[in-house]
Amino acid sequence: MLQTKNIQFKYDGGPSFHFPDISCEEKGRLLILGESGKGKTTLLHLISGLLQPTSGEVTIKNQNTSALKGAALDRFRGKHVGIIFQTAHFVQSLTVLDNLLLPPFLTGSKIERSKALEILQRLNLKEKAFQLPSKLSVGEAQRVAIARAIINNPSLILADEPTSALDDKNAIEVIRLLEEQASTTGAALVIVTHDQRLKDHFKDHVNI
Amino acid sequence: MNLLKISWRNIIANPLNTTLSVILLAFGVGIISLLLLLEKQITEKFDRNIKDIDFVLGAKGSPVQLILANVYHVDAPTGNIKVEDAQKILKNPMVKDYIPLAYGDNYENYRIVGTNFKYPEHYGCQLAEGRLFSAPFEVTIGQKVAQEAKLKVGDTFTSVHGFDKEANEEDHHHATPFRVVGIFDRSDCAIDNLILTQVESVWMVHDHEEEHVHDETHDHEHSKEMTAYLIKKRNPLAAMMLANSTRETNMQIADPAIEINRLSQGFGIGTDTMKAIAILIMILSFVSVFISLYNSLKQRRYELALMRSMGGTRRTLFTIILQEGLLLVSIGFLVGALLSRIGLLVLSSILKENFHYELNDLGISPSELVLLAVTLLTGIVASLLPAVRAVRMDISKTLSNG
């Protein structure tokens, strides 16, 4: 489902990275562990196509994303990859529900309010639907970010350090939630983190 | 969910910046649009009243006042001239036709003017009811007079001397009542606000008045006076010859077109200053829209990058920001257009009270459409740089720094 082959990246006048090959099955689980400065976020951006590798290629669902450009790449990412960033950000002027409807709207998919409300219900956020994101607590914001990542039924969910700021109990809770939602959606789940606590939780892990 | 909604929500999420931009633009647009409306309507009204009148013959004094008093009926007359003196000039072969005007008293601040049938005929006034005045003390009244003073055909009223409606009303009432025999249709010229009668009625009222005030032994002849004559000329040379013939008399000849032109040039300095101020405000509003979009872009960099990560394209971001600029200036334009209408209505009510003049055409003029186009263009230009910056943004870097 996800395959990287010999990808390298060099920042303009900055450090260069050479990443080990990564592969993940359909509906698979993969933990990518790495210390700070090893280029974890860079790798996540390369996989999602937010960055294009200097050399090598990334294949998602048999599509070489390194060959896609511009709007086609934006649309492909929007349809097939759900990203959960380290800190949850939203379009502040839109309600929680409208933020959830952004991914289908931006990818030109069908906009289903009922589906969005259902996901919010599943994540215990139904009463927040019509509030502005600034009113959410950190935990709620993270759950809304998860909801947003799965609404388009992506094949791949990418999460950047989802547990780094949490205590043990909450960290396990979030991982359980992520796995549960990935299963419901039928998506593969790739987590990029330095959090060693998660090592025991995942069968497959790659160190970078 | 649509792009317009996103743009709209972003605009109202920033009420202070938005309000500033809208207020500035609304004032700029409002002033310009008010000036355009005024210019159009005043020119139209002025032109309609001048209608083929080449000269006005009247007593010496300010020529502008002579025109305002006798063509537009908005100023006090310059005085009266003797009929026999005037006849010497009117006999001139250069005079093709003339209409006499004798100012009488007034009723409820509407002027009673002695004249003949040529006057309403000249302005193409049609009768709505009744007939034209044909005997002394019969009057045919303008549509507005009928409405405002609540006069119907068959009603009678007594006139009041001078224009102070309140003061000494009793003392100055004239004895012989006037009788309304007809009402004109609305003509959109001065006649709407006039009470027309025969010249003789005006003279008779005055004789009567003089009898009251002075002793019985006075010469009636000196009452045969006119306030002015509206003159149509026979050929272009008439101007000089007629002007010459009034020399060494107490009369003058004035050309309405020239005097009104002189007056509106005086106006023009005022309106030009206003226009300059309005354009300055428009430029300020342009800067304000630009700064507002630019600032909000700085705050929203992450949001915009986020939209890209969720499938939004460069074009999506460009559209959102361009739309925000256009929305801002459109709201500004609408508020401005509304303000100018309110301003016009206020001015109109002032004019109506003082001069019986109304400005009531609130429609959109072609020059306003040009103003709209300029405004929209301003919006596009102001949002172009922020939009281009959003498109060029490095999303990976922006998202990593969040």
Interface residues (C-beta under 8 A of the other chain):
Chain A: T41 H45 S48 L50 L51 G70 A71 D74 R75 R77 G78 K79 I83 F85 Q86 T87 H89 F90 V91 Q92 S93 L94 D98 L101 L102 P103 F105 L106 T107 I111 R148 N152
Chain B: M1 N2 K5 I6 R9 N10 I12 A13 R300 Y302 E303 L306 M307 R308 S309 M310 G311 G312 T313 R314 R315 T316 I395 S396 L399 S400 G402
